[in-house]
Amino acid sequence: MLAAPLEGFSTFTNLHRRLTTDLCPRYQCEFQLDHPATSIAALSRAFHRMTAEGLNEIREVKEYLSYFVSSRCH
């Protein structure tokens, strides 16, 4: 998510579209490949949380996203 601007993604919608259609960034970000891509809303919340709490909390945000996706699928 932090590299999204470097990859040319100016919106969470564009980022979500790429995560939905290309497994490579999902693999690089260590998202589970056997679950649906993280929703636009979850990406937005995670980004807000990262900026609000500081970049030192990235690991917690990643864990939150992984939990959100896995709980949504079960």
N, CA and C atoms as an extended XYZ file, in Angstrom:
222
Properties=species:S:1:pos:R:3:atomname:S:1:resname:S:1:resid:I:1 pbc="F F F"
N         0.827       -1.181        0.000 N   MET     1
C         0.000        0.000        0.000 CA  MET     1
C         0.877        1.252        0.000 C   MET     1
N         1.968        1.191        0.721 N   LEU     2
C         2.852        2.347        0.757 CA  LEU     2
C         3.534        2.568       -0.584 C   LEU     2
N         3.716        1.510       -1.338 N   ALA     3
C         4.351        1.630       -2.645 CA  ALA     3
C         3.348        1.961       -3.740 C   ALA     3
N         2.078        2.027       -3.407 N   ALA     4
C         1.043        2.268       -4.422 CA  ALA     4
C         1.321        3.509       -5.274 C   ALA     4
N         1.671        4.647       -4.683 N   PRO     5
C         1.956        5.809       -5.532 CA  PRO     5
C         3.137        5.580       -6.480 C   PRO     5
N         4.125        4.822       -6.035 N   LEU     6
C         5.267        4.518       -6.893 CA  LEU     6
C         4.879        3.626       -8.060 C   LEU     6
N         3.848        2.824       -7.860 N   GLU     7
C         3.346        1.936       -8.908 CA  GLU     7
C         2.306        2.621       -9.793 C   GLU     7
N         1.999        3.881       -9.509 N   GLY     8
C         1.052        4.626      -10.329 CA  GLY     8
C        -0.406        4.523       -9.904 C   GLY     8
N        -0.645        4.058       -8.689 N   PHE     9
C        -2.016        3.954       -8.196 CA  PHE     9
C        -2.357        5.208       -7.414 C   PHE     9
N        -3.265        5.996       -7.945 N   SER    10
C        -3.625        7.238       -7.279 CA  SER    10
C        -4.879        7.084       -6.418 C   SER    10
N        -5.570        5.948       -6.547 N   THR    11
C        -6.773        5.718       -5.745 CA  THR    11
C        -6.750        4.288       -5.199 C   THR    11
N        -7.520        4.072       -4.151 N   PHE    12
C        -7.649        2.726       -3.600 CA  PHE    12
C        -8.370        1.817       -4.581 C   PHE    12
N        -9.245        2.387       -5.410 N   THR    13
C        -9.942        1.598       -6.423 CA  THR    13
C        -8.949        1.006       -7.407 C   THR    13
N        -7.996        1.811       -7.869 N   ASN    14
C        -6.982        1.309       -8.798 CA  ASN    14
C        -6.113        0.241       -8.136 C   ASN    14
N        -5.747        0.472       -6.887 N   LEU    15
C        -4.957       -0.514       -6.154 CA  LEU    15
C        -5.738       -1.817       -6.000 C   LEU    15
N        -6.995       -1.723       -5.623 N   HIS    16
C        -7.836       -2.909       -5.458 CA  HIS    16
C        -7.963       -3.667       -6.781 C   HIS    16
N        -8.160       -2.950       -7.856 N   ARG    17
C        -8.274       -3.585       -9.168 CA  ARG    17
C        -7.009       -4.389       -9.478 C   ARG    17
N        -5.853       -3.822       -9.185 N   ARG    18
C        -4.588       -4.523       -9.448 CA  ARG    18
C        -4.453       -5.735       -8.540 C   ARG    18
N        -4.822       -5.595       -7.271 N   LEU    19
C        -4.740       -6.731       -6.353 CA  LEU    19
C        -5.705       -7.840       -6.748 C   LEU    19
N        -6.785       -7.470       -7.398 N   THR    20
C        -7.781       -8.449       -7.833 CA  THR    20
C        -7.320       -9.210       -9.066 C   THR    20
N        -6.609       -8.534       -9.947 N   THR    21
C        -6.266       -9.135      -11.238 CA  THR    21
C        -4.841       -9.658      -11.336 C   THR    21
N        -3.986       -9.325      -10.389 N   ASP    22
C        -2.572       -9.701      -10.484 CA  ASP    22
C        -2.105      -10.254       -9.132 C   ASP    22
N        -1.683      -11.501       -9.128 N   LEU    23
C        -1.246      -12.125       -7.883 CA  LEU    23
C         0.117      -11.627       -7.423 C   LEU    23
N         0.916      -11.091       -8.322 N   CYS    24
C         2.275      -10.672       -7.973 CA  CYS    24
C         2.298       -9.658       -6.821 C   CYS    24
N         1.542       -8.537       -6.894 N   PRO    25
C         1.593       -7.606       -5.757 CA  PRO    25
C         1.002       -8.201       -4.486 C   PRO    25
N         0.031       -9.092       -4.608 N   ARG    26
C        -0.518       -9.739       -3.418 CA  ARG    26
C         0.541      -10.612       -2.760 C   ARG    26
N         1.313      -11.310       -3.575 N   TYR    27
C         2.396      -12.141       -3.063 CA  TYR    27
C         3.467      -11.272       -2.411 C   TYR    27
N         3.848      -10.190       -3.081 N   GLN    28
C         4.884       -9.308       -2.556 CA  GLN    28
C         4.470       -8.672       -1.235 C   GLN    28
N         3.188       -8.387       -1.079 N   CYS    29
C         2.677       -7.772        0.158 CA  CYS    29
C         2.316       -8.815        1.202 C   CYS    29
N         2.533      -10.085        0.874 N   GLU    30
C         2.264      -11.206        1.768 CA  GLU    30
C         0.787      -11.354        2.125 C   GLU    30
N        -0.087      -10.977        1.192 N   PHE    31
C        -1.515      -11.263        1.354 CA  PHE    31
C        -1.729      -12.723        0.975 C   PHE    31
N        -2.745      -13.330        1.557 N   GLN    32
C        -3.058      -14.718        1.219 CA  GLN    32
C        -3.584      -14.771       -0.206 C   GLN    32
N        -3.020      -15.671       -0.995 N   LEU    33
C        -3.396      -15.758       -2.405 CA  LEU    33
C        -4.679      -16.548       -2.613 C   LEU    33
N        -5.072      -17.335       -1.635 N   ASP    34
C        -6.271      -18.159       -1.785 CA  ASP    34
C        -7.526      -17.485       -1.241 C   ASP    34
N        -7.437      -16.206       -0.929 N   HIS    35
C        -8.586      -15.432       -0.463 CA  HIS    35
C        -8.812      -14.260       -1.409 C   HIS    35
N       -10.014      -13.703       -1.412 N   PRO    36
C       -10.270      -12.530       -2.264 CA  PRO    36
C        -9.375      -11.354       -1.872 C   PRO    36
N        -9.157      -10.488       -2.825 N   ALA    37
C        -8.357       -9.287       -2.559 CA  ALA    37
C        -9.043       -8.444       -1.489 C   ALA    37
N        -8.254       -7.744       -0.725 N   THR    38
C        -8.757       -6.859        0.316 CA  THR    38
C        -9.651       -5.797       -0.310 C   THR    38
N       -10.758       -5.497        0.349 N   SER    39
C       -11.725       -4.542       -0.198 CA  SER    39
C       -11.166       -3.118       -0.205 C   SER    39
N       -11.777       -2.280       -1.007 N   ILE    40
C       -11.390       -0.868       -1.080 CA  ILE    40
C       -11.559       -0.220        0.292 C   ILE    40
N       -12.646       -0.530        0.965 N   ALA    41
C       -12.900        0.054        2.291 CA  ALA    41
C       -11.821       -0.364        3.292 C   ALA    41
N       -11.420       -1.640        3.260 N   ALA    42
C       -10.383       -2.109        4.179 CA  ALA    42
C        -9.041       -1.464        3.856 C   ALA    42
N        -8.725       -1.291        2.577 N   LEU    43
C        -7.492       -0.602        2.200 CA  LEU    43
C        -7.499        0.829        2.716 C   LEU    43
N        -8.635        1.489        2.576 N   SER    44
C        -8.769        2.869        3.033 CA  SER    44
C        -8.601        2.965        4.547 C   SER    44
N        -9.260        2.061        5.280 N   ARG    45
C        -9.142        2.068        6.742 CA  ARG    45
C        -7.709        1.802        7.176 C   ARG    45
N        -7.054        0.853        6.520 N   ALA    46
C        -5.675        0.531        6.874 CA  ALA    46
C        -4.750        1.719        6.612 C   ALA    46
N        -4.946        2.396        5.490 N   PHE    47
C        -4.117        3.555        5.178 CA  PHE    47
C        -4.349        4.661        6.205 C   PHE    47
N        -5.604        4.894        6.544 N   HIS    48
C        -5.922        5.907        7.551 CA  HIS    48
C        -5.262        5.551        8.880 C   HIS    48
N        -5.346        4.286        9.238 N   ARG    49
C        -4.746        3.841       10.506 CA  ARG    49
C        -3.231        4.015       10.476 C   ARG    49
N        -2.601        3.668        9.348 N   MET    50
C        -1.140        3.833        9.248 CA  MET    50
C        -0.742        5.288        9.405 C   MET    50
N        -1.461        6.172        8.753 N   THR    51
C        -1.085        7.578        8.824 CA  THR    51
C        -1.437        8.175       10.182 C   THR    51
N        -2.500        7.697       10.809 N   ALA    52
C        -2.899        8.225       12.110 CA  ALA    52
C        -1.965        7.745       13.226 C   ALA    52
N        -1.533        6.504       13.149 N   GLU    53
C        -0.728        5.922       14.217 CA  GLU    53
C         0.763        5.917       13.914 C   GLU    53
N         1.125        6.244       12.704 N   GLY    54
C         2.541        6.250       12.329 CA  GLY    54
C         2.938        4.977       11.625 C   GLY    54
N         3.983        5.059       10.873 N   LEU    55
C         4.416        3.935       10.061 CA  LEU    55
C         5.039        2.810       10.870 C   LEU    55
N         5.283        3.020       12.141 N   ASN    56
C         5.831        1.949       12.982 CA  ASN    56
C         4.819        0.838       13.220 C   ASN    56
N         3.570        1.099       12.895 N   GLU    57
C         2.511        0.128       13.155 CA  GLU    57
C         2.151       -0.687       11.917 C   GLU    57
N         2.984       -0.691       10.900 N   ILE    58
C         2.664       -1.392        9.651 CA  ILE    58
C         2.378       -2.868        9.888 C   ILE    58
N         3.142       -3.503       10.739 N   ARG    59
C         2.931       -4.932       10.996 CA  ARG    59
C         1.527       -5.175       11.550 C   ARG    59
N         1.065       -4.330       12.458 N   GLU    60
C        -0.279       -4.487       13.008 CA  GLU    60
C        -1.335       -4.291       11.929 C   GLU    60
N        -1.118       -3.341       11.041 N   VAL    61
C        -2.077       -3.099        9.970 CA  VAL    61
C        -2.134       -4.302        9.043 C   VAL    61
N        -0.980       -4.852        8.721 N   LYS    62
C        -0.938       -6.032        7.859 CA  LYS    62
C        -1.677       -7.191        8.520 C   LYS    62
N        -1.478       -7.373        9.813 N   GLU    63
C        -2.184       -8.422       10.533 CA  GLU    63
C        -3.689       -8.159       10.547 C   GLU    63
N        -4.069       -6.887       10.697 N   TYR    64
C        -5.482       -6.521       10.664 CA  TYR    64
C        -6.087       -6.880        9.316 C   TYR    64
N        -5.403       -6.536        8.234 N   LEU    65
C        -5.917       -6.836        6.902 CA  LEU    65
C        -6.025       -8.339        6.681 C   LEU    65
N        -5.024       -9.085        7.127 N   SER    66
C        -5.071      -10.535        6.985 CA  SER    66
C        -6.242      -11.114        7.774 C   SER    66
N        -6.459      -10.614        8.981 N   TYR    67
C        -7.582      -11.072        9.794 CA  TYR    67
C        -8.904      -10.702        9.137 C   TYR    67
N        -9.008       -9.479        8.625 N   PHE    68
C       -10.238       -9.017        7.999 CA  PHE    68
C       -10.602       -9.904        6.818 C   PHE    68
N        -9.627      -10.193        5.980 N   VAL    69
C        -9.891      -11.028        4.799 CA  VAL    69
C       -10.248      -12.443        5.215 C   VAL    69
N        -9.510      -13.031        6.150 N   SER    70
C        -9.789      -14.410        6.545 CA  SER    70
C       -11.120      -14.529        7.276 C   SER    70
N       -11.480      -13.543        8.079 N   SER    71
C       -12.760      -13.618        8.795 CA  SER    71
C       -13.934      -13.427        7.842 C   SER    71
N       -13.721      -12.682        6.784 N   ARG    72
C       -14.779      -12.437        5.805 CA  ARG    72
C       -15.039      -13.682        4.968 C   ARG    72
N       -14.044      -14.542        4.839 N   CYS    73
C       -14.168      -15.711        3.975 CA  CYS    73
C       -14.692      -16.943        4.709 C   CYS    73
N       -14.793      -16.866        6.026 N   HIS    74
C       -15.222      -18.056        6.788 CA  HIS    74
C       -16.566      -17.841        7.388 C   HIS    74
